[in-house]
Amino acid sequence: MKSAVIVFPASNCDRDMITALEKITGHKPHIVWHQDSDIPDVDLIALPGGFSFGDYLRCGAMAARSPVMKKVIEHADRGGNVIGVCNGFQVLTETGLLPGALMRNDNLKFVCRDVKLKVENNDTPFTNAYLPGQVITTPVAHHDGNYFADEDTLKALEDEGRVVFRYVDDNGEATRAANPNGSRNNIAGIISRRKNILGMMPHPERLIEEQQGGTDGLGFFESMINALN
Amino acid sequence: MKARVHITLKNGVLDPQGKAIQHALSALGFDGVEDVRQGKYIELDLTETNKETAQASVEEMCKKLLSNTVIENYAIDIE
């Protein structure tokens, strides 16, 4: 599986994403600077976490209008796969590739801790290596992860099975206490209608080897290898 | 020409920062503040001299960058 990681000014989780992709796919991803006008032919484009453009104006707003995003959108429109993690998710909503918006956490705090996620839909290129309804642990680290969409959009996302990850407690219940940021319906990650674009606030790339405290993030990447090879 | 743009959250979108400001005002002894919602103010210096053209241009800027129309409204003043 060939991949590319897009780097914006002040992206800072690109190294983790590059390391994860290289370790798990066996291929070093292309590293693409935001001003590049071309992306090599790849199966997967990853938008990593960070504070691109200092979160100026709105998180991901400037990055979404970067020259390279034109090519990312073309890749997505052709059915190519795209993942956006944390700031990457914010960029995807700012481009309109995914619906909704990520707002300031409702508790106003920067939340940096492990959360439990339920895999709501394992029939996707990003979750087929997980069991349906499996509860996994991943870290979150964000100030603006509060997912918002209007009622019609939320209904469509739920009805169409496009909520892929949901914040849950130890019992797998989507409670208020399990929600680190106030996201509507405890939504942690969603997928596009064509199932080729996924955005999520938690960081699966930070939990791929035992040294990191767990390997629940492995399934995310293994799913992509299953689907895209 | 100067364009003044006010960007505010849509009704129905929670504004926890506004709430935090409201609590802080109350703690300072300012009673009677029923609600606070905060937004952004952006000033643009334009070379355009025609008011209608400027208005249309700034509308495009708002839709394309300055505001996130999923959660924000914008109001433009041209002088």
Boltz contact constraints between the chains, C-beta under 6 A:
constraints:
  - contact:
      token1: [A, 58]
      token2: [B, 68]
      max_distance: 6.0
  - contact:
      token1: [A, 101]
      token2: [B, 68]
      max_distance: 6.0
  - contact:
      token1: [A, 101]
      token2: [B, 70]
      max_distance: 6.0
  - contact:
      token1: [A, 101]
      token2: [B, 71]
      max_distance: 6.0
  - contact:
      token1: [A, 106]
      token2: [B, 16]
      max_distance: 6.0
  - contact:
      token1: [A, 108]
      token2: [B, 16]
      max_distance: 6.0
  - contact:
      token1: [A, 108]
      token2: [B, 20]
      max_distance: 6.0
